[in-house]
Amino acid sequence: MPEITGFSFPNDIHVWWSLMIVMYPYITGFVAGAFIVTSLYHLFGRKEFKPIARLAMATSFAFLLVAALPLQLHLGHPERGPMVMVTPHFTSAMAGFGILYSGYLVVLLLEVWFVWRSEIIARARRSRGFMRGLYKALALWTYDTSPEALEIDHKAITLLAGIGLPMACMLHGYVGFIFGAIKANPWWSTPLMPVIFLMSAAVSGIALLIVLFQAVSKLNRRQADQACVSALARWLWFFLIITITLELLEIVVMAYERSEPWIIISELITTRLQFSYVTMQMIVGGLIPLILLGVVVLMNRYLHPRVRNALSTSAAVLCLFQVFSMRWNIVIGGQLLSKSLRGLRSPYEPEVFGREGIIAAIALFLAPFVILFVFDRLLGTQPAEEEPAGHGDEPGSRAPAGTSTVTL
Amino acid sequence: MPDTRHRLPVVQPDAEPGTPGRRQFLASAARLSTGALAFFAFERAEAGSNPAPAAKRSSGEYNWDEHRWTYLIDTTKCIGCGSCVRACKAENGVPDGFYRTWVERYVVGTEKSFVDSPEGGLNGFPSVQVDFHASKAFFVPKMCNHCAATPCTQVCPVGASYRTKDGVVLVDGKRCIGCAYCVQACPFGSRFLSPVTHTAEKCTWCYHRITKGLRPACVEVCPTQTRLFGDMKREDDPVRKIIETERVEILQAHLLTEPQCYYLHLDKEVR
């Protein structure tokens, strides 16, 4: 039984939303954040993100595929989970999940298909046997790579990115809304919540891509494109500044107003959440990467690539901790506080095994990387023109120049 | 604070007897008649002697359009015996460590206050020492407020939580997916996820009883008439009369959830 300081309502001593509900916004944050990066290239024409645009889209896709799993694992009746989509009760924000999730999944699937279409066709041409059949199916038996078709692809990608970006933002803003619109809980109830979630999603997405970009470059035994690293560091710095500012504003406003819940919330922050909030979210994951990224951005031209890589990657790893801590502090912190506003329960310790345990959470975090690996093997995540040409078993099987439609 | 644990009341006989002649007549009839008739007569006598309303029991089906239930708690009367908590647990099979109703104890001084609710008041309240000068102390029974504008039904993603036409907030255990969103949304801490059914559970005002003309178990056993149950659609309802004419309060009024559970003589310390 948890220990209670002060007085908690007798039913308020349980942490109903457990580690899985911490993982859920963490994972959807990567979905939204990675999509923001890919959109910077596909939608806003930021050429410096070209080396990472495909990787970012594949990352967003991989994380989206597992995004609903933590919710499913959390439910008291997982077998009834699909009812949220089948019989939604539209006064509930949570009922919007089915629409947002499936809508975004469709848009992202389409965009992935258009972005990788010519790549799929090229791979179909140089494959044999089962793989050839697989690529043919993935290409939907359409092999048109004429300039006109590619132009249509390009337009479709821009259009889908235009639809996908607000949808990705809504999918994650919605998660913040779920918390921000619970008036019963003063630690959650603030209109800033969806915005904070969204900004920190951008932080986590960009930070993950910085780490992934370095890892992929290492695996390919080449140096990460420095213009791209600089740009990622700059955007990460920008979003981190906004995130930290908003997170502090939320607290400062509450303290300055001396609002009713501030007495218990200040105790929550300084006792129960001292490590996860003050140390991890604000100092280790906030202040330190802010300084590191500040160095990368402000002294960019003087930095040796290795220093730039090291600084930005270290900052990115710390940012990943920052965002996880933020999710933890919101989700778990809000439940350590009783709605009596008179009591706090002892810190929550998640179980190791079990449906909502630490091992399940780690598996959930690793699953998208497995998906990403399979995606990379199947379709590749490198920029289009960097694909080695004539790599197929039978060079003769490649279509001659000028041929637009090929029968496979 | 006196130790009330060792003199916990059980279900008390009615404090105010109804018409003696009628009771005697009914009692005689009960002795002479069959078991079914005896049961019926006893219930009539019980209903007649209490200010709580009763839906029609034996004549036809229950019609929820004819009722709008309400609840009134007079905090000056509660003695913290915990009968209500025990009755609720027995009547509804409430799992250990979870509460559909509970009783809070307030020990208040001019500068400090102390609040507790050991096991929800299930076993009464042991005596307590406080390190300040206490100028008043009282008990406050709590439960689901059956709010008219309740956030718990609003946030349910599958509509498993709903409000009936007669004003009771219920959970359909066969639809509930166990997401706990409603538990988070309730400002009063009235809901919990049952470790047995893995669905949200809460006070139902003993809906299975009130639709049969009985009163909620907690009201039935309250020895001091702290807890009263009424029907706002009955013009002669004594509870309705109190709510309409006296100065009643609700919990956390600033959240605008329109609780249908009213309090008399609520203290500023109570949230």
Interface residues (C-beta under 8 A of the other chain):
Chain A: M1 G6 F7 S8 F9 P10 N11 D12 H14 W16 W17 L71 H74 L75 G76 H77 R80 G81 M83 V84 T87 P88 H89 T91 S92 A93 M94 A95 F97 I178 I182 K183 A184 N185 G334 Q335 S338 K339 S340 L341 R342
Chain B: G97 F98 Y99 W102 E104 V115 D116 S117 E119 G120 K142 P151 T153 Q154 V155 C156 P157 V158 G159 R175 C176 I177 G178 C179 A180 Y181 V183 Q184 A185 C186 P187 F188 G189 S190 R191 F192 L193 T197 H198 T199 L255 R271
